[in-house]
Amino acid sequence: MCQECGCEQPSTTITINKSLTEENDKLAHDTWHELQKKEVLGINLLGAPGSGKTTVIEGLAKVLGAENISVIQGDLESSVDKKRLEAQSIDTFQINTHSGCHLIAQMITDALQNLSLKNKKYLIIENVGNLVCPAGVKLGQYLDIITSATTEGGDKPEKYPIIFHYAKLALITKADLAKVVEFDEEKYMADVTKTNPKIKILKTSKKEPETFHAVAHFLEHEREHFLAHTHKH
């Protein structure tokens, strides 16, 4: 008998003999290989709404060259960020999930049918602004980058550790506002490295364009590793 309303409900047990993410992971695996074949580094850019993900892409484009980057832009609605990137001559494809809280591999597969990667070196997937749902989801990326704005406070790694666990790089964005908002950098650094001892942490600021050079250097180095990587089927 249903505990909510008291009605009779038949009980059924369904046995599933495969991973619920199997189809997603297979598509992501195929995308990984497709990107490697085209010598394009796949990056999953994560962070809360307003954490500065689009600003990071704009900053990187000025260092790495807009002509070397393609972007898949994920948002619930609108194409506001897509227009920002296109204004910087960055090739961008928009995905609107409407109610979906993160992107999935099928969306990336479909997007790549409409986005040219010819002569590109980097594919940046700007995921939907969220610190929970996108964590650990395979899209075909080689690495995850998590953005944390100083305006969010320094407690995000403690509150949302899983998304930091999967990332290779954490960016403290809006670094120029750290003192104004009393960002607790010491706590942030301690909590991030506790969750992921191998993660690299860098700072960026739109007002200090030179801060993006270190991030660009990191990505260049990762691309070299990616192209040299032998991935077993």
LINGISUL-V210139 format. One record per pair of residues at least 4 apart in sequence whose ideal C-beta (glycine too) atoms are under 8 Angstrom apart, sorted by sequence separation. I is the first residue (numbers start at 1). J is the second residue. D is the distance in Angstrom with one decimal. If there is no record, write none. Layout:
# LINGISUL-V210139
i | j | d
I | J | D
I | J | D
This chain:
# LINGISUL-V210139
i | j | d
2 | 6 | 6.3
16 | 20 | 7.1
18 | 22 | 4.9
21 | 25 | 5.2
22 | 26 | 6.4
23 | 27 | 6.7
24 | 28 | 6.3
25 | 29 | 6.2
26 | 30 | 6.7
27 | 31 | 6.4
28 | 32 | 6.4
29 | 33 | 6.9
30 | 34 | 6.2
31 | 35 | 6.2
32 | 36 | 6.5
33 | 37 | 6.2
34 | 38 | 6.5
36 | 40 | 7.9
47 | 51 | 3.5
52 | 56 | 5.8
53 | 57 | 6.9
54 | 58 | 6.5
55 | 59 | 6.3
56 | 60 | 6.3
57 | 61 | 6.3
58 | 62 | 7.1
59 | 63 | 7.1
60 | 64 | 5.4
61 | 65 | 7.0
62 | 66 | 7.7
64 | 68 | 5.3
65 | 69 | 7.3
75 | 79 | 7.8
79 | 83 | 5.8
80 | 84 | 6.8
81 | 85 | 6.4
82 | 86 | 6.2
83 | 87 | 6.4
84 | 88 | 7.2
86 | 90 | 6.5
97 | 101 | 7.4
100 | 104 | 7.8
103 | 107 | 5.0
104 | 108 | 7.7
105 | 109 | 6.2
106 | 110 | 6.3
107 | 111 | 6.2
108 | 112 | 6.4
109 | 113 | 7.4
110 | 114 | 7.5
111 | 115 | 5.7
116 | 120 | 7.7
130 | 134 | 5.7
131 | 135 | 7.7
133 | 137 | 7.7
148 | 152 | 6.0
152 | 156 | 5.7
155 | 159 | 5.7
156 | 160 | 5.7
157 | 161 | 6.1
160 | 164 | 7.1
161 | 165 | 6.1
162 | 166 | 7.2
163 | 167 | 6.9
174 | 178 | 7.8
177 | 181 | 5.4
179 | 183 | 7.7
184 | 188 | 6.2
185 | 189 | 6.1
186 | 190 | 6.3
187 | 191 | 6.1
188 | 192 | 6.2
189 | 193 | 6.2
190 | 194 | 6.2
191 | 195 | 6.6
192 | 196 | 6.5
193 | 197 | 5.6
195 | 199 | 7.9
204 | 208 | 7.8
211 | 215 | 7.6
212 | 216 | 6.0
213 | 217 | 6.3
214 | 218 | 6.5
215 | 219 | 6.6
216 | 220 | 6.4
217 | 221 | 6.4
218 | 222 | 6.3
219 | 223 | 6.2
220 | 224 | 6.9
221 | 225 | 6.9
222 | 226 | 6.2
223 | 227 | 6.3
224 | 228 | 6.4
225 | 229 | 6.1
1 | 6 | 6.0
2 | 7 | 4.9
35 | 40 | 4.6
47 | 52 | 7.2
61 | 66 | 4.3
64 | 69 | 6.3
75 | 80 | 7.6
85 | 90 | 4.1
97 | 102 | 7.6
103 | 108 | 6.6
112 | 117 | 7.2
128 | 133 | 7.5
178 | 183 | 4.2
183 | 188 | 7.3
1 | 7 | 7.1
2 | 8 | 7.5
19 | 25 | 7.2
35 | 41 | 7.2
47 | 53 | 5.1
73 | 79 | 7.6
75 | 81 | 6.6
86 | 92 | 5.6
97 | 103 | 7.0
117 | 123 | 6.5
128 | 134 | 6.7
164 | 170 | 6.4
172 | 178 | 7.7
177 | 183 | 7.5
193 | 199 | 6.8
205 | 211 | 5.3
1 | 8 | 6.1
2 | 9 | 4.9
35 | 42 | 4.8
46 | 53 | 7.7
85 | 92 | 4.5
127 | 134 | 4.7
157 | 164 | 5.1
178 | 185 | 6.5
192 | 199 | 6.0
204 | 211 | 4.6
1 | 9 | 7.3
45 | 53 | 5.2
61 | 69 | 5.6
73 | 81 | 5.4
95 | 103 | 6.4
148 | 156 | 5.4
193 | 201 | 7.8
203 | 211 | 6.0
204 | 212 | 5.9
60 | 69 | 7.1
73 | 82 | 4.8
148 | 157 | 7.6
192 | 201 | 6.2
202 | 211 | 7.6
32 | 42 | 6.9
82 | 92 | 4.8
97 | 107 | 7.7
31 | 42 | 7.2
45 | 56 | 6.8
82 | 93 | 7.9
172 | 183 | 7.8
204 | 215 | 6.4
45 | 57 | 7.1
57 | 69 | 7.4
73 | 85 | 6.9
82 | 94 | 4.5
95 | 107 | 5.3
189 | 201 | 6.3
202 | 214 | 5.3
157 | 170 | 7.9
172 | 185 | 7.2
202 | 215 | 5.7
57 | 71 | 6.1
71 | 85 | 5.6
125 | 139 | 5.9
79 | 94 | 4.8
95 | 111 | 6.0
125 | 141 | 6.3
172 | 188 | 7.0
202 | 218 | 7.1
79 | 96 | 7.8
108 | 125 | 6.5
146 | 163 | 5.8
78 | 96 | 7.4
93 | 111 | 4.9
146 | 164 | 5.8
200 | 218 | 6.6
54 | 73 | 8.0
71 | 90 | 5.7
73 | 92 | 5.4
75 | 94 | 7.5
77 | 96 | 5.6
144 | 163 | 8.0
70 | 90 | 7.8
71 | 91 | 6.9
72 | 92 | 7.6
73 | 93 | 6.9
75 | 95 | 7.6
76 | 96 | 6.6
69 | 90 | 5.7
70 | 91 | 4.7
71 | 92 | 4.4
72 | 93 | 5.3
73 | 94 | 5.1
74 | 95 | 4.9
75 | 96 | 6.1
76 | 97 | 5.7
77 | 98 | 6.8
93 | 114 | 5.7
146 | 167 | 4.3
66 | 88 | 5.8
67 | 89 | 7.4
69 | 91 | 7.2
70 | 92 | 7.4
71 | 93 | 7.3
73 | 95 | 6.8
75 | 97 | 7.4
76 | 98 | 6.2
93 | 115 | 4.4
103 | 125 | 6.6
144 | 166 | 5.1
145 | 167 | 6.2
148 | 170 | 6.4
150 | 172 | 6.4
170 | 192 | 5.5
66 | 89 | 4.6
70 | 93 | 7.7
72 | 95 | 6.3
74 | 97 | 6.5
76 | 99 | 7.0
144 | 167 | 4.4
145 | 168 | 7.1
146 | 169 | 7.5
147 | 170 | 7.9
148 | 171 | 6.9
149 | 172 | 7.9
150 | 173 | 7.2
151 | 174 | 5.7
61 | 85 | 7.9
66 | 90 | 4.9
76 | 100 | 7.4
91 | 115 | 6.8
103 | 127 | 5.4
143 | 167 | 7.7
144 | 168 | 6.4
145 | 169 | 4.6
146 | 170 | 5.1
147 | 171 | 4.8
148 | 172 | 5.7
149 | 173 | 4.8
150 | 174 | 4.9
91 | 116 | 6.9
102 | 127 | 6.0
103 | 128 | 6.4
131 | 156 | 6.7
135 | 160 | 7.8
143 | 168 | 4.4
144 | 169 | 7.9
145 | 170 | 7.6
146 | 171 | 7.2
148 | 173 | 6.8
149 | 174 | 4.6
150 | 175 | 6.3
58 | 84 | 7.1
62 | 88 | 8.0
102 | 128 | 5.3
136 | 162 | 6.7
143 | 169 | 7.1
145 | 171 | 6.4
147 | 173 | 5.1
151 | 177 | 6.0
54 | 81 | 4.5
58 | 85 | 7.0
61 | 88 | 5.6
101 | 128 | 6.0
135 | 162 | 4.4
150 | 177 | 5.1
57 | 85 | 6.3
61 | 89 | 8.0
74 | 102 | 7.7
100 | 128 | 7.0
102 | 130 | 6.0
131 | 159 | 7.8
132 | 160 | 6.5
135 | 163 | 4.1
150 | 178 | 4.5
153 | 181 | 7.7
164 | 192 | 5.6
175 | 203 | 4.1
61 | 90 | 5.3
74 | 103 | 4.7
91 | 120 | 7.6
101 | 130 | 5.1
131 | 160 | 4.1
134 | 163 | 7.0
136 | 165 | 7.9
154 | 183 | 5.5
155 | 184 | 7.4
158 | 187 | 7.6
167 | 196 | 6.7
170 | 199 | 5.5
172 | 201 | 6.8
175 | 204 | 6.2
176 | 205 | 4.3
40 | 70 | 7.7
54 | 84 | 5.8
58 | 88 | 5.6
132 | 162 | 7.7
135 | 165 | 7.6
136 | 166 | 5.3
151 | 181 | 5.3
153 | 183 | 7.0
154 | 184 | 3.4
161 | 191 | 7.6
165 | 195 | 5.4
168 | 198 | 7.8
169 | 199 | 6.8
170 | 200 | 7.3
171 | 201 | 7.8
172 | 202 | 7.3
173 | 203 | 7.9
175 | 205 | 4.4
176 | 206 | 7.9
54 | 85 | 6.8
72 | 103 | 7.6
97 | 128 | 5.9
101 | 132 | 7.5
102 | 133 | 4.1
103 | 134 | 7.0
108 | 139 | 4.9
109 | 140 | 7.9
132 | 163 | 7.3
135 | 166 | 6.2
150 | 181 | 5.5
153 | 184 | 7.2
154 | 185 | 6.4
157 | 188 | 6.2
164 | 195 | 4.8
165 | 196 | 5.3
168 | 199 | 6.5
169 | 200 | 5.0
170 | 201 | 4.8
171 | 202 | 5.7
172 | 203 | 4.6
173 | 204 | 5.2
174 | 205 | 6.5
176 | 207 | 4.9
58 | 90 | 7.7
101 | 133 | 3.8
102 | 134 | 3.8
105 | 137 | 8.0
108 | 140 | 5.7
131 | 163 | 5.4
151 | 183 | 7.9
154 | 186 | 7.8
155 | 187 | 6.8
156 | 188 | 7.4
164 | 196 | 5.4
167 | 199 | 5.9
168 | 200 | 6.7
169 | 201 | 7.6
170 | 202 | 7.6
171 | 203 | 7.3
172 | 204 | 7.2
173 | 205 | 7.5
174 | 206 | 7.6
176 | 208 | 6.4
57 | 90 | 6.9
74 | 107 | 7.6
101 | 134 | 7.6
104 | 137 | 6.7
105 | 138 | 6.3
150 | 183 | 3.9
154 | 187 | 4.6
155 | 188 | 7.8
158 | 191 | 4.6
169 | 202 | 6.8
171 | 204 | 5.5
175 | 208 | 7.3
103 | 137 | 7.4
105 | 139 | 5.4
154 | 188 | 3.8
157 | 191 | 3.7
161 | 195 | 4.4
102 | 137 | 5.8
104 | 139 | 7.3
105 | 140 | 6.2
157 | 192 | 4.5
164 | 199 | 6.8
72 | 108 | 6.3
103 | 139 | 6.1
155 | 191 | 7.5
175 | 211 | 6.8
154 | 191 | 7.8
157 | 194 | 7.8
157 | 195 | 5.8
72 | 111 | 4.9
72 | 112 | 8.0
148 | 188 | 6.9
72 | 115 | 6.8
171 | 215 | 6.8
70 | 115 | 5.6
81 | 126 | 7.0
70 | 116 | 7.2
169 | 215 | 7.5
70 | 117 | 5.8
169 | 218 | 6.1
70 | 120 | 5.0
68 | 119 | 7.8
69 | 120 | 6.6
72 | 123 | 7.0
74 | 125 | 7.0
67 | 119 | 7.4
68 | 120 | 6.0
69 | 121 | 7.3
70 | 122 | 7.3
71 | 123 | 7.6
72 | 124 | 7.5
74 | 126 | 5.9
76 | 128 | 6.5
68 | 121 | 4.3
69 | 122 | 4.8
70 | 123 | 5.2
71 | 124 | 4.9
72 | 125 | 4.7
73 | 126 | 5.2
74 | 127 | 5.2
75 | 128 | 6.3
68 | 122 | 6.1
69 | 123 | 7.8
70 | 124 | 7.5
71 | 125 | 7.7
72 | 126 | 7.0
74 | 128 | 4.8
75 | 129 | 7.6
168 | 222 | 7.2
69 | 124 | 6.2
71 | 126 | 6.3
64 | 121 | 7.2
64 | 122 | 6.6
60 | 122 | 7.9
60 | 124 | 7.7
57 | 124 | 5.7
57 | 126 | 6.6
54 | 126 | 6.6
53 | 126 | 5.2
31 | 105 | 6.5
53 | 127 | 8.0
53 | 129 | 7.4
28 | 105 | 4.1
31 | 108 | 5.8
40 | 117 | 5.2
27 | 105 | 3.8
31 | 109 | 6.2
34 | 112 | 7.4
51 | 129 | 7.1
27 | 106 | 5.8
30 | 109 | 7.5
38 | 117 | 5.2
43 | 122 | 6.4
45 | 124 | 5.6
50 | 129 | 7.2
143 | 222 | 5.9
24 | 104 | 5.6
25 | 105 | 7.3
28 | 108 | 7.6
40 | 120 | 5.3
41 | 121 | 6.6
43 | 123 | 6.8
45 | 125 | 6.4
49 | 129 | 3.4
142 | 222 | 6.9
24 | 105 | 4.6
27 | 108 | 7.7
31 | 112 | 7.0
40 | 121 | 6.4
41 | 122 | 5.2
42 | 123 | 5.0
43 | 124 | 4.8
44 | 125 | 5.1
45 | 126 | 4.9
46 | 127 | 5.2
48 | 129 | 5.6
49 | 130 | 7.8
24 | 106 | 7.1
27 | 109 | 5.3
35 | 117 | 7.6
38 | 120 | 7.6
39 | 121 | 7.1
40 | 122 | 6.6
41 | 123 | 7.0
43 | 125 | 6.6
45 | 127 | 6.4
47 | 129 | 6.6
48 | 130 | 7.1
40 | 123 | 5.1
42 | 125 | 7.0
44 | 127 | 6.0
48 | 131 | 5.3
46 | 130 | 8.0
47 | 131 | 7.4
142 | 226 | 4.8
46 | 131 | 7.7
142 | 229 | 8.0
35 | 123 | 6.3
46 | 134 | 5.5
46 | 135 | 7.8
56 | 145 | 7.9
44 | 134 | 7.5
56 | 147 | 6.1
53 | 147 | 5.3
44 | 139 | 5.7
52 | 147 | 5.5
51 | 147 | 4.3
42 | 139 | 7.4
44 | 141 | 4.0
51 | 148 | 6.2
52 | 149 | 5.3
122 | 219 | 6.6
42 | 140 | 5.5
43 | 141 | 6.0
46 | 144 | 6.0
51 | 149 | 4.5
42 | 141 | 4.1
43 | 142 | 7.1
44 | 143 | 7.2
46 | 145 | 6.8
47 | 146 | 6.0
50 | 149 | 6.5
42 | 142 | 5.0
43 | 143 | 6.0
44 | 144 | 4.6
45 | 145 | 5.3
46 | 146 | 4.9
47 | 147 | 3.5
48 | 148 | 7.9
41 | 142 | 5.6
42 | 143 | 7.8
43 | 144 | 7.8
44 | 145 | 7.2
46 | 147 | 7.0
47 | 148 | 6.8
48 | 149 | 7.5
50 | 151 | 7.4
51 | 152 | 6.5
122 | 223 | 7.2
41 | 143 | 7.8
43 | 145 | 6.1
45 | 147 | 6.9
47 | 149 | 7.7
50 | 152 | 7.8
121 | 223 | 6.4
48 | 152 | 6.1
35 | 140 | 6.3
34 | 140 | 7.4
35 | 142 | 7.5
31 | 139 | 7.0
32 | 140 | 4.8
48 | 156 | 7.4
29 | 138 | 7.6
31 | 140 | 2.6
32 | 141 | 7.7
28 | 138 | 3.7
30 | 140 | 7.3
32 | 142 | 7.1
28 | 139 | 5.5
29 | 140 | 7.5
28 | 140 | 4.5
24 | 137 | 7.4
25 | 138 | 5.2
27 | 140 | 7.4
28 | 141 | 7.9
24 | 138 | 6.5
56 | 171 | 6.3
21 | 137 | 8.0
21 | 138 | 7.5
46 | 163 | 6.0
56 | 173 | 6.5
55 | 173 | 6.9
52 | 171 | 7.8
46 | 167 | 7.1
52 | 173 | 3.6
51 | 173 | 6.1
52 | 174 | 5.8
47 | 173 | 7.9
59 | 204 | 6.3
59 | 206 | 6.9
62 | 209 | 6.5
56 | 204 | 6.2
58 | 206 | 8.0
55 | 204 | 7.9
63 | 212 | 5.2
59 | 209 | 6.4
62 | 212 | 6.9
63 | 213 | 5.7
55 | 206 | 5.3
52 | 204 | 7.4
59 | 211 | 7.6
60 | 212 | 5.7
63 | 215 | 7.9
64 | 216 | 5.1
59 | 212 | 3.7
63 | 216 | 4.0
52 | 206 | 7.7
60 | 215 | 6.2
64 | 219 | 7.0
56 | 212 | 7.6
59 | 215 | 7.5
60 | 216 | 5.7
64 | 220 | 7.7
56 | 215 | 7.3
60 | 219 | 7.2
43 | 219 | 7.1
41 | 219 | 6.7
41 | 222 | 6.3
41 | 223 | 4.2
41 | 226 | 5.2
39 | 227 | 5.8
36 | 226 | 6.6
36 | 227 | 6.9
36 | 229 | 7.3
36 | 231 | 7.1
33 | 231 | 6.8
32 | 231 | 6.7
